[in-house]
Amino acid sequence: MPEFLQFLFSGLTIGAIYALVALGFTLIYNASDVINFAQGEFVMLGGMVTFFAAAAGVPLPLAALLAIVVAVAVGLLLHRFAIEPARGASAVTLIIITIGASILLRGVAAVVFDKNFHSFPPFAGTTPWNVGGATILPQSVIVLLGAGIIVVAMWALMSMTLIGKAMVATAANKLAAQLTGINTRAIIGLSFAVSAAIGAIGGILVTPITLTSYDVGTLLALKGFAAAMLGGMGHPFGAVVGGLIVGLLESFGAGYISSAYKDAIAFIVILAVLFFMPNGLFGKASAERV
């Protein structure tokens, strides 16, 4: 039982990060039909900028805020100079653009920062808590709470604010949203900014546990994409559920089968979804938007 709980806690912690990455995929996909494979780099920026800013003497809370601002700026630049000029291009072209942006960001990070692994102190101490014979770090609880707060905040944004309703309208029918006076270009830019902020927060929360480096975004993007597909691409609740499931599968697979297959589980999930349920757990049958 303690072993099971240990794997459960680990799976939920990393699954919460996958859920945030998947939520970023979902926000951008809903607003613009773009699958942004640079989403993992926002997580990397959150961790790396926070570490180097803190190492330069900036207080950790301000360093974290700076990291979010930097990630948001990068997200807006990505939309303005990469996605916006290619509007109307095919889905494959847009995917290649985001992959190219991901490679560019990794290269810039390797030059501006370094190629080493880094971490910074956890926000609530290092003494683990004992639960049912298993241990859980206070930082893991903060990751779960942070992910939960972000999900609730996103729900409130989408359902209780005019900006959120404009994002929903843009996702449902871009032309109709334009006819009602919504600036869809600004809304799509906002979706990139919000998804970048979510990714950066995820990177800030998880870096004290898993470390960060210039290239951690690649696997995070693939696993977040697997989570978004499993939940149903474009479904926010599905993204969260998919992220937790992928995290749990990864944790239990590494624990009970072999850690050698840990990173392969996300690819297995992608293949399983494509073969057996292309619309994911909560997705609907696809329909062309007009």
N, C-alpha and C positions, 0 to 999 in steps of 0.2 A: 504493500500500500504506500509506504513512503516514497518508493521509487516511482510509482505511478503519479503521485502528487508532484514530485519533482519535475517529471517530464511535462505534466499539465501546466505548472507555473511557467516553465521555460517556453512552452509552446504558445501560451496566451501572451506572454511578454513580446516575443518576436512577432507573433501574429498581429498584435496591435500596430506595430510599425508597418507590416505589410498592408494592413487595413488602411492606414493613412496614405500610403503610396497609391493603393488602389482607388481611394477616394479622390486623389488628385487626378488620376487617369479619368475617372468618371466625370468630374467637373468639366474638364477640357473637352472630353468627347461629347458630352451633352450639348455644350455651347457651340462647338465648331466642327464636330465629326472628326476631329484630329486625335489620333492615338499618339500621345507624347512620350516617346521613349527616352526623353531627357529628364523625366520625372525623378529618377533616382539621383540625378546630380543635384537636385535641390536638397535632398537629404544629406548628401555629401557636403554641400556648402554650409548647411546648418551646423554640422559637427566641426568642420575644418575652420571656418571663420571664427566660431566661438572659441576654439582652442587657441588659435594664434592671437586673437584679440586679447584673451585672458593672459596669455604668455607675455604679451606686450605691456601688461599692467592694467588693462581695463577690468573693472569689477565684473564678475561672472554674469550677473543679471544684465548689465549693459552690453557685455560681449554677446550674449544670446540675442538681445534685441537687435544689435548691429547685424548679426548673422541673418536674422529674418528680413531685415531691410535689404541686405545685399541679395538674398535669394529672390525677393519680390522684384527688385530692379532687374535681375537677370531674366526672370520670367517675363517681365514686360518687354525687355529688349528682344527676347526670343520671339514673342508675338509680333512685335513691330517690324523687325528686320528679317525674319525668317518665314513666319507663317502668313502674315498679312500680305506680303508681296506675291505669295504663291496661292492666294485664294482662287478657288475654281480649279486647282490642279487635282489630279487623281489622288485617291487615298494612298496608293503605293508611293507616289511622289512625296506626299506630306510625311509619311512614315520615314522615308529615306532622309528627309530634311531633319526630322527630330533625332534620328540616329546620328547624323552628321553633327548636330548641335551637341549631342551627348559626348561624342569623341572630342570635339573642340573644347568643351568645358573641362573634360578630364585632362587634356593637354595643358590648358591654361592653369589648372589647379596644380599640376605637377611642377610647373615652372614657378608659379607665384608662391606656393607653399613648399612641399617636398614630397618624397615618395615613402615616407615612414608612416607607421601606425601611431595614432595619438589618442589620448583620452584626457578627461579632466575630472575633478572630484565629483562624486554624486551629490545630489542636492539635499539628501536627508541621511547622511552617515553611511557607514560601511558595515555596521553590525547586522548580520542576517537575522530574520525572524524565523522561529521554528513553528511550523504548522503541520500537525499530524505526522511528525517525524521527518518532514521535508523542510528545506530552508528556502526562503524567498527574500531577496534583497529589497530594502526600502525603495531603491531606485526603480525596481520592477513594478512596484505598486504605483509609483509616480507615472511611469509610462502608461499603465493601464488607465489611471485616472485622467491623465492628459489626453489620451485618445478618446476617452468617453466624453470629456468636456468639449473637445473639438467636434465630435459627432453631434452632440446636442446643440452646439453653437451653429453648426451648418444647418441643422433642421430649423432652428429659429430664424436664421438668415433667409432660408428659402421660403418659409411659410408665413413669416410675420413682418417682412420688410418689403418696401416697393422695389428695392434693388434685387432682392431675392426673387420676387415674382417676375421681374423683368428677365432674370436669368432663366427661370422656368419657362417663360414664354418664348425666349430665344431658342431654348433647347427643343421645345415642342414644334415650333414652326417659325423659322427665321424671317421669311417673307411677311407673314402675318404680323410678326412683332415689329418689323420695320414700318408697316402700314399704320400701325397704331402709334407711331412716334418714338419707338424705342431705338436708341442708338446701339444697334447690335454689335458694331465694331468695338465700341467701348465696353460692352458687356463681355465680349469674348476676351478682350484684354484683361478685364477684371477677373475672369475665370482663371487665366494664366497666373495672375498675381496671387489669387487666393490659393491655388494649388501649390504654388511655389512656397507660400508661407506655411502651408500645412506640411509640406515635405521638410522644410527647414526645422520646424518645431519637432517633427519626428526625429530628425538627426540630432538635435540638441538633447532630447530626452534619452535616446538610446546610446549615445556615445560613451557615457560613463560605464556602460555594461559591455558593449560589444567592440569598442574601439572604432576609429574611423581612419580613412586614408583617401588619397585622391581618386582611387578607382572603386570604392565600395558601391557607387551608384549603379554599376552595371547589373550586378546580381539583384540588387534591390528592385530595380526597374522590372526585370524579368519576373521576379516573384510577385511584385505588386500587380503586374499585368496578368499573371496566372490567377491571382486572387480576384481581380476585376472580371475576368472571363468566367471564373467559377460562379461568382455571384450573379453574373448577368451584366455585360458591358452596358454602362449607362444607368445602372440601378445603384443609388448611393447606399441603401441598406444592404443590398447584395454585396457591395464592395467590402463593407465591414465584416459581414459574415464570411465571405470568401477569404479575407485576410486571416481571420482567426482560424479557419479550417486549414488553410495552407500552413500556418504556423504550428498548429497541433500535429498535422501529418508529418511535418518535418521533424518536430521534436520526438514524437513517438517512433518514427521511422529510424532516426539516428540512435535512439536508445535501445529499441528492441530488435532492430535488424542490423544496421551498421552505419556508423557515421560517414563512411565512404560514399553513401548514397544520399547524404543530406541535401546537397544542392541539386540533385537530379529530380527530387520529388516535385519541384515546381514545373519542370518540363513534362513529367508524367501527368500532372494535373492538366496542363494545357492540351496534351494529346487526348486525354480522356474526355475533356469537355468538347473538343472538336469532333471526336468520334461519336459520343453517346448523347450529349446534350448541348448542341451548338449555342443555344440561347441562355445557357447557365441555369442556376437554381431559381432565379427570380426574374430573368429576362422574358420578354414577350417575343412572339414571332416577329421577325423583321418586316418592316414596311417602308417603302420609299417615301421620303418626305417631299412634298410638293408645295 
